[in-house]
Amino acid sequence: MKNKIGFVLIYSLCHFIVDFVCAIFILGKLPHIANTDSEFFTAMIIYNFFAFAFQVPLGYMLDKFKVYKYIAIIGLCLIGLCYLISFDNVFIIAAIVGIGNALFHLEGGVNIYSVSERKAFLNGLFVAPGALGIFLGTTFHDELITTYLPIILIILSIFLLFLVQKREINKGLEKNKNERFDNFSIALIVILIGLSIIVRSIGGNAIIYNWKSGFILGFIYTISIVIGKAFGGFLADKLGLLKVALTSLGCSIIFLILGYNIHMFAYIGILLFNVPMSITLTILENTLSKKIACAVGLNTMFLFIGFLICFMDITINNNFILVGSIIFAMLSIYFAYKLYLKGELNNEKN
């Protein structure tokens, strides 16, 4: 048990570091390489594409060749290379940093799943620190881009990841496989879970609090997100995936709307809103347990789709988008879980 906890903590800490140094680089370095605001905007899209959507083809290759080790270290080396070498092409460097980010997330997601025993808690612990890394990197990118701190943290992460490469993960992955999902059910579950992730991304973008300015308020808000992501899986494992996902999303509507006037309600609301993250990821991974790296990649690809949709000029009231997206997500998760439960029960019978 102690070895498992240490294993998860290393990947969680490295997740924080990777998202932290990537945010510093993208916001602190790329604007100075880009010649125009348009170039910088395009580079941001390219980075997010390779960091999120490109995980699917990369995951396919990892699954095909059963390579789940040293991938994260390669990713960190790519990110470190971009810090150390001057590039003139903003698009190429954005792609390289994005690929480095993607490789880390793929190895981390697969390796954490190998010790998860098909449960959600460890998935949440791994994913949650990324939100804090992005917030701090976004906040302090100007101050930190000219320091050695990012390079020091990258070297620390590489060292820590070398410590966990000897752990056997194939047995854990084999143990977690479910052989009883038919192709139609798999496709439908993936679509429904994907839709729930996309609309939650859109709903999250619609949450705009004018009072949330300054470091302290933003930090508390981000910590609420981290807690929701980290411990949503723990509650789901204890009380049931569907019950926790639907209850947390339903309650989040009330608190998020009240949060426009009362800060504490906003913190509670965003915490509840993020509870289903580890639940939907776990359902996706358990459904695609034969192609686990692809499952990890699909989760982030759906986030990227939501990210792109948020650039559309939509004139609908933000509260309407928020409530509608949450209700849609609840329905998608409900129907996906019913199909998922059938496959789980069939697996237990066999």
NUZA-751833 format. One line per field, with one value per residue (C-alpha): residue number from 1; x, z, y. Coordinates in steps of 0.02 Angstrom, whole numbers, plus 50000, padded with zeros to 5 digits. Layout:
! residues N
nr: c(NUM:...) $
px: c(X:...) $
pz: c(Z:...) $
py: c(Y:...) $
END
This chain:
! residues 350
nr: c(1:2:3:4:5:6:7:8:9:10:11:12:13:14:15:16:17:18:19:20:21:22:23:24:25:26:27:28:29:30:31:32:33:34:35:36:37:38:39:40:41:42:43:44:45:46:47:48:49:50:51:52:53:54:55:56:57:58:59:60:61:62:63:64:65:66:67:68:69:70:71:72:73:74:75:76:77:78:79:80:81:82:83:84:85:86:87:88:89:90:91:92:93:94:95:96:97:98:99:100:101:102:103:104:105:106:107:108:109:110:111:112:113:114:115:116:117:118:119:120:121:122:123:124:125:126:127:128:129:130:131:132:133:134:135:136:137:138:139:140:141:142:143:144:145:146:147:148:149:150:151:152:153:154:155:156:157:158:159:160:161:162:163:164:165:166:167:168:169:170:171:172:173:174:175:176:177:178:179:180:181:182:183:184:185:186:187:188:189:190:191:192:193:194:195:196:197:198:199:200:201:202:203:204:205:206:207:208:209:210:211:212:213:214:215:216:217:218:219:220:221:222:223:224:225:226:227:228:229:230:231:232:233:234:235:236:237:238:239:240:241:242:243:244:245:246:247:248:249:250:251:252:253:254:255:256:257:258:259:260:261:262:263:264:265:266:267:268:269:270:271:272:273:274:275:276:277:278:279:280:281:282:283:284:285:286:287:288:289:290:291:292:293:294:295:296:297:298:299:300:301:302:303:304:305:306:307:308:309:310:311:312:313:314:315:316:317:318:319:320:321:322:323:324:325:326:327:328:329:330:331:332:333:334:335:336:337:338:339:340:341:342:343:344:345:346:347:348:349:350) $
px: c(50000:50140:50225:50061:50036:50213:50187:50030:50104:50254:50143:50028:50174:50247:50076:50076:50252:50217:50063:50152:50305:50200:50089:50244:50320:50164:50114:50287:50388:50273:50211:50392:50423:50261:50266:50082:49937:49862:50017:50013:49828:49861:50008:49894:49772:49916:49982:49812:49784:49946:49930:49750:49679:49843:49842:49722:49842:49987:49885:49842:50027:50067:49929:49983:50163:50123:50247:50196:50364:50489:50361:50335:50522:50535:50393:50482:50643:50549:50480:50652:50728:50611:50667:50852:50855:50798:50667:50611:50455:50317:50208:50341:50389:50206:50183:50339:50286:50111:50178:50287:50136:50034:50166:50175:49986:49973:50103:50034:49854:49897:50011:49889:49751:49859:49852:49675:49584:49453:49407:49400:49494:49672:49623:49560:49717:49825:49725:49684:49855:49859:49729:49839:49992:49900:49836:50005:50096:49969:49981:50171:50230:50308:50409:50465:50502:50672:50721:50798:50650:50560:50719:50753:50576:50589:50751:50668:50521:50634:50727:50564:50494:50651:50611:50444:50493:50537:50360:50268:50111:50060:49988:49881:49819:49775:49684:49581:49523:49338:49307:49117:49084:49023:49080:48911:48903:49082:49048:48888:48969:49117:48999:48890:49036:49120:48965:48958:49140:49115:48960:49038:49185:49065:48969:49129:49178:49009:49048:49110:49121:49168:49221:49351:49500:49667:49776:49691:49515:49580:49686:49539:49432:49567:49590:49403:49424:49571:49473:49324:49432:49536:49401:49254:49322:49337:49153:49103:49195:49106:48931:48915:48976:48806:48735:48884:48899:48715:48697:48853:48808:48628:48678:48815:48684:48610:48776:48856:48711:48708:48896:48873:48832:48907:49088:49073:48932:49039:49179:49059:48978:49140:49197:49037:49048:49219:49171:49118:49287:49366:49201:49184:49370:49353:49200:49291:49448:49353:49253:49409:49521:49595:49651:49689:49805:49672:49546:49660:49682:49496:49460:49574:49518:49340:49407:49491:49328:49242:49388:49362:49173:49201:49282:49116:49024:48869:48744:48644:48635:48778:48664:48559:48716:48774:48610:48579:48753:48744:48573:48635:48790:48683:48576:48728:48811:48650:48626:48812:48816:48667:48758:48921:48838:48778:48955:49021:48890:48927:49112:49078:48970:49110) $
pz: c(50000:50046:49878:49787:49880:49840:49658:49643:49736:49619:49465:49547:49592:49418:49344:49441:49380:49197:49186:49288:49175:49016:49070:49109:48940:48834:48913:48957:48803:48652:48649:48626:48484:48391:48273:48293:48410:48275:48271:48460:48457:48323:48423:48575:48471:48406:48583:48648:48498:48526:48715:48715:48550:48488:48638:48542:48399:48522:48638:48493:48458:48641:48650:48487:48543:48730:48775:48937:49016:48993:48885:49016:49032:48844:48858:48996:48894:48749:48862:48937:48763:48718:48872:48831:48642:48549:48416:48290:48232:48361:48286:48293:48472:48526:48447:48533:48705:48673:48625:48780:48888:48800:48824:49010:49030:48933:49037:49197:49154:49104:49252:49380:49303:49321:49512:49523:49530:49414:49545:49528:49678:49614:49445:49534:49639:49483:49380:49514:49539:49356:49388:49522:49409:49269:49388:49466:49299:49221:49368:49382:49204:49181:49341:49318:49132:49158:49306:49318:49419:49271:49220:49400:49416:49251:49308:49475:49384:49271:49424:49513:49360:49344:49519:49465:49297:49375:49437:49346:49266:49139:49273:49339:49164:49129:49295:49254:49084:49052:48910:48908:48820:48641:48509:48497:48685:48688:48549:48632:48803:48729:48635:48787:48905:48773:48758:48947:48950:48805:48876:49050:48970:48886:49049:49146:49022:49050:49235:49243:49413:49404:49587:49555:49533:49621:49674:49839:49769:49615:49722:49835:49681:49605:49767:49763:49588:49646:49795:49685:49560:49693:49811:49691:49650:49834:49862:49704:49757:49925:49874:49691:49529:49461:49625:49661:49482:49465:49641:49631:49460:49509:49669:49580:49476:49632:49712:49552:49518:49699:49684:49583:49746:49881:49860:49971:49866:49710:49792:49841:49670:49572:49689:49655:49469:49461:49562:49407:49321:49393:49374:49186:49162:49256:49158:48996:49051:49116:48955:48846:48963:48815:48739:48897:48823:48693:48834:48922:48757:48717:48884:48840:48658:48716:48825:48671:48573:48714:48713:48527:48543:48677:48545:48453:48471:48563:48619:48734:48917:49017:49153:49020:48946:49119:49172:49002:48990:49165:49134:48967:49054:49187:49055:48956:49112:49164:48999:48983:49158:49124:48975:49073:49218:49103:49044:49222:49279:49132:49175:49356:49302:49194) $
py: c(50000:50122:50088:50123:50288:50342:50292:50398:50546:50551:50557:50685:50800:50781:50822:50985:51024:50983:51093:51228:51239:51224:51369:51474:51434:51458:51624:51689:51637:51618:51799:51856:51732:51769:51917:51961:51930:51821:51711:51693:51648:51516:51448:51431:51327:51220:51191:51139:51026:50930:50930:50867:50802:50727:50610:50497:50447:50444:50333:50218:50193:50160:50030:49950:49926:49909:50046:50131:50171:50313:50404:50539:50565:50591:50718:50813:50813:50892:51028:51058:51066:51208:51303:51279:51304:51460:51427:51558:51466:51492:51355:51219:51259:51261:51089:51018:51080:51012:50841:50839:50878:50743:50608:50641:50633:50472:50380:50453:50408:50229:50197:50266:50161:50005:50022:50092:49923:50000:50130:50320:50389:50372:50444:50599:50616:50610:50734:50864:50947:50999:51134:51212:51203:51294:51428:51464:51456:51574:51694:51703:51669:51840:51827:51646:51633:51717:51607:51434:51367:51283:51189:51137:51071:50977:50894:50849:50771:50668:50604:50559:50471:50364:50299:50226:50150:49981:49954:49815:49887:49754:49639:49782:49824:49641:49629:49783:49722:49695:49573:49588:49753:49732:49856:49944:49973:50035:50161:50223:50240:50335:50453:50486:50512:50620:50729:50749:50807:50927:51011:51022:51110:51232:51256:51287:51422:51506:51531:51710:51794:51978:51974:51837:51952:51952:51807:51759:51739:51649:51534:51486:51455:51344:51247:51213:51140:51034:50966:50923:50830:50743:50681:50658:50486:50441:50483:50391:50232:50237:50293:50245:50324:50375:50438:50550:50615:50663:50733:50840:50910:50944:51035:51131:51224:51306:51350:51415:51533:51593:51616:51775:51863:51752:51695:51542:51471:51491:51391:51253:51256:51240:51101:51004:51043:50957:50802:50700:50722:50565:50471:50500:50464:50300:50246:50286:50191:50039:50030:50043:49943:49848:50015:50111:50244:50283:50303:50428:50521:50524:50608:50753:50759:50791:50933:51006:50999:51094:51217:51251:51272:51404:51515:51528:51693:51633:51765:51650:51700:51624:51555:51469:51390:51337:51257:51178:51104:51029:50952:50882:50812:50729:50644:50587:50515:50429:50336:50298:50225:50111:50036:50030:49939:49801:49769:49771:49646:49532:49540:49491:49344:49278) $
END
